[in-house]
Amino acid sequence: MAGHNVRIRMPLAIGVVLLLVAQARGVGQTAPAPQQPTFKTVTTLIQADAIVTDRNGAFVADLTADDFELLEDGVPQVIEHVYLTLDPGTKTSVGPLTAGSTRPALPAPPARDVQRTFVLVFDPNQMQVGSFTRVREAALQFLAGNFREGDIGGVVSNGTMINNRLTTMRGELEVAVKGLTPSGDTRSVQLTMRAWPRLVDVYEIYLIAERNNREAIGRAVSRACNDDPDACSHNTPVEQIVIEKARSLIADFRLRAQQTMRTISAVVAGLRKLPGRKTIILLSDGFFAEDAWANLRQITSEAASVRIYALDTRGLNRGSASSDIIDMGPHGAVNPASELPGITGFDTTSDGPNSLAVDTGGLMIRNENDFAKALDQIAADTSSYYILGYRSTNTKLDGKFRQISVRVKTSGLTVRARKGYLATPPAVSAPTATLERPPAGAAATPPGAAGLPPAAPPAPPPAPPTAVGNPPAATPGGAASANAAPGALRLQPDVKERLAALGKIAPERPRAGANTAPESVLAQARAGWEAYQRGDVKGAKVALSAAAAHPAAPAWIHYTLGWSQFALGEYEAAGIEWEHVRTAAPEFEAVYFDLADSYLQQKEFGRALEVLRAAEKRWANDVEVYNAIGSIQAARGALTDAIRTFEKGVSVEPDDATACYNLAKASELRYVQSQRLRAVSGTISAVSEDKNLAIEYYRRTIMIGKQFVEEAKEGLKRLGSSQ
């Protein structure tokens, strides 16, 4: 079968590996021992934007350098310059000053510092359908009324930048917004919360699942018994069902929050490289952030010159009682649940967006039903500001977070500025694929013999493969997981063989009207390939990115670039490159699994399934496809769908140990789930069928004797059955 000779056929099994496709490719390769850190000194001028308002919220436009004080880590700094940028339509308390004023007017900032960039980040996995529809219309009004000539914009939804680029064309942005669709998942979560046993809100779920709060558990149990008295009269373990439901929901909330934070982190990383004022507008109902404060701090630390504004798309009666733009701490809201008297807490879903906004010098807007008005306020807020420049008295670039505090000497004025920055040297890297790739029309052409990379010098011997388990999780900054082995890189050991297969499947043929890639581009790509083979994935990424930007770059360049990015934890960027490859060589089966891998690392289960469904249509007799699809369904809790998928896999290859084990494990999981509710639902026959199916396929796994024998034996013990 095409592609099978180049793909590692490591089995994929639920209960052993949750995100299964990724583990089939992970192998540790030890990097050279790191040298002792050397701290460079900095003479770079550091800039901080500051917005100053009076008691009425009007922008104060007549300040000079003498009116400001700036401290870094509590140490006063000398402000070398102050520029004023004032939008003509902004309401000000005074000024702008004229030549006849007693105080000198501030100079205008350089044009590059005035450049405005807006990225609208839609968060459909955290937004109700009604909210999504209303905010989409408000976004169109925002673009029509506030996106000016010379502005740069982008639209992000579901973790993907539409058209894979920023643009100065308003029409392109409007088309992108009109094409967005809401997610149905949020509706299903709401229905799950309302189903018996009913849970009130995220805060109650958090208290039950994470804090084991007896008062919250007691109220939920009492509510359940009031809703269904028969359930409590049949010795149903209501409390245990409540706790299990809360734990399941909180796990879902956590996954959604991780996806949102990864999206924000990726956009921040791309915008940092652009000049001028960069603004992210997060459009979301909020996300669960109780155990993600470290991730939020990392994002805000890396934001530097990027400001984040957050619009709570739930509208009125959420969080604070104010209906205006507010600047408050993350713990100021009272839980609105009338069914939890005496239990006051946080509006847990607004804490995360609020933290991102406040700590980057932006704002959060909540309790506002007029979303268009809210976005107008954000546009005005981003158009009038001071730019303060200073050189830090701490000249060591030690990678630590430096806290910035900006004050004004006049009483009654409020200042908003970013909270600080990371003291790191300027990054030398290739353009970010998500934000700066050429249009999709410049797709790569397939490779030929002349375009394939040459044999590379022998790579360092790999370390033993990592233990089978969950793959390392991506961190917001794209770095390796803290759980990964020190100095380890995630390299694919058989990329060379895959490239050869890719060349056979799609020999190089230029697109109509396009020339082949020049030798200079191929030489640059070969240098990147050699760097990858040596384990220098950062160097590989830089060289391959430059080569891949050429419109006629062969597909193998995009494919190898994707693996360099994947090794660095840049899963979204890797997926973009692999989508190019899939377009150029749809018969190349390995790239479907690679793409699913990248989406799984981003917790984008739906997109991973979409790719694997496309693979299923092409390779209907490949058991690995069914193992991968079923495992994702099981991870999402869709056990019935997973069981049907694994049954297809077993029918394709009855002696595949992985498919048999997967089918047994999924059946056991559904059996345990049904057992907890059998007193209420009366599904005793279904319980028996699932148990029997699990026992049958655990036994078959043991008989095959290739993989998961010990795990199958443990499964039989749990089910009280002998071998």
Steps between C-alpha positions, in 0.01 A plus 500: 500500500638846418664662799527186713864450422586836652280519811603360835242236580508535874161392637257757630288404796267678738581458865868491408526814293215751514613717211603206295618627167769716659667218694565304183756761402670604824858401563755675716827621354748640745628845412856616579553596864398865545773752575488718808276802430666824404306820554518762229463866585227717360512855371176468308238764560199342670161643412183490704164631385297686762136611495416779745138587581326737739217423742249519215688249288619765249851468360743760643701641212720779644766311698877526453792281600523681834147385589590128484687271734609155385638226723644161403494246783453796734806688370436847345599525133596801291238562232687602186205583279123536511284500187130575483272320255155654494207378292304797361170356617611428857332689782770678703491702820741761353698559180655402288721795584554775246810701429374771735466274802715555805614136489691364200320258274650152476658387174316257279632144518674335202254358248603139577393550863154623399418201275183331629448124485177335612438127532145391578517169688166316501473227764202290381580210733430736790203682347129433475354500148294814565803686635708392201246626248466841671873555543565400138267778386667743741841405356380588151386842628836544671686435175273731303532789744842468662734318260684783329729516199843382605371278783592132505248238609440131546218268602553190714241236580539150647871561534552569128576829330269532202700501174815440708603864488449858611372745242438869439187421295178564691297302249707189561445531875126550454475188285694309766262612777189422295627147441540417870263246655415434865582178681228261607713364785411782739131418459564137587694603812208714615260212444730269695509743793120522503449124475451303821676548736478869420802722574462876521817652352873467452578624850283236664654234277846621602415484872372145465764360266813678619430605862270221616292775663243322716252787495503515119473120474212496749305763310553318170382171653196670654416659167533163325262336745249782462518468121463119506373365835481145362874496440575567864247246621672210319834521680658670199852630584395857421800663666746290302314572176511874577875489566574293189294736283678804644841342437409418142378853433800668662731289283314627193520861622872459555561368147305789347695751708831350388397535137403865552829581672701325229323710239572826684862397554548423128353836395715683754812325370424608144408860580810566712710527184289777345561871564248736650199442719369141496158422640335164558125510555386179670130431439395232746255399771810441712695190595585298810832627634519387862802274441653695211640812663858404415405468132322834507804666655721350231276639226489850649876494558559421133241751376746792531361759255174309443187613682211262558142621524230256606127526430278280717250385239250378761366855522317645799491374859837330498780575744518858620189713537650769280398525137802710406853405407660402829852442625470273801690215659423139407318424824242772517186324378240321711357172385150569370354158579189556709507133593826540690416740786795544730747384233651805332791465267636608169351534157746229404452528126579873486811488718724375219404760235508771766854404600620500138347843442609677818855364504569606139361850551176431319144490629222253556145592408222311671129547570455666162237379256592751228804319364549749217521783753749298704725447199480871417622573853792264449591670171498841670705370791768363267532823300610755764799431721845609610818315401765511772857392421777418747819295534489261793754545778509119520703417191508119533280305261440220749164382363314613811175695518548871572205678656414843362303762693397827332365788708403865450568772755158664463239364741168371373641348182509129416778336301485168317815344363639151450618337820846404379715310253740207473864604495610285208712588195312563175403168343658405169247279332316438179169673434208349686315272257161572658519873437744562220471216247426581137141456384366152449531549126878463532472134593806282472560266211591134551866391510710324245837335515678831451315660787546232765752570777832318482611242751592672824792427730425232760278636776592455867378167636148539636418452864266213588138572409293665769265283699161443345259755643340834425710708257662818638247780520558824317563807712368842403840618388557198279783370718552141595291367784640522850446126520726430205849369554756783536651591165271263311358578158201333339648381169341266250755223436389400150448836331763415239306191390179699495657766278608234254145360493359851456725550196375177343135585562523854366796551264584865452283673246466880492161659534358667192691820445753427776867419471685244704668621814842653429814326617554763770168403661579128481846559648344689789252217553778238495684695767181494707464126445858439612438711812189294576695176470760635744227583751529878444128552450516874561757544224299265280187704553671827402649361177194298398261789571691723263499230231133415549402863438587459130181436295655199323654340808467119473267325742788325680617841627162569659491149642843523665427853624188359667709244688747768612213707637339196660826416679498853644141465624362734231214268416274751326778612265589137425139430409499787251804356321354150494174631355710630208642151459159334513378735228801429280506123563162374621615139446774539765333319792763584764416871493140431609626346822750783542224758462279319750798496734542878479131562564494263796789686658285813475200312648313560174328162498248599234766598246701184575190291435430687177847415367474137604153469342657617175763228543224245567342580162828431322622205708186323620695181578765655723442394860726777630258760370217343702718471810585869477141615437353283774758611753416865443130424536571319826706792628203730433265266688315378190535135603220365283657653188841374609372143543348504150826630353712237676261231378573618145870470574461147631297405193782630276777320693362247753848420631604859566575503873459875528151502347393213724635668811341833403162335452528325837607816680224715351241236586626485858484879531139506380420210733634690801316814393173314457543309825495824699167600352327165460269553798362811333519414131416130519758406235601172662505312168730759344731469799522122456570530128782748556658286770485188286644684200786636709582153638490345152746746349731514799532121461556535127776756564674252728465221241657716229786565738665791318407813692322598823491150647560617856253785463238253376562274800447796733176578318372147559582530870301823523205325341530199732576258220773244449710468187 
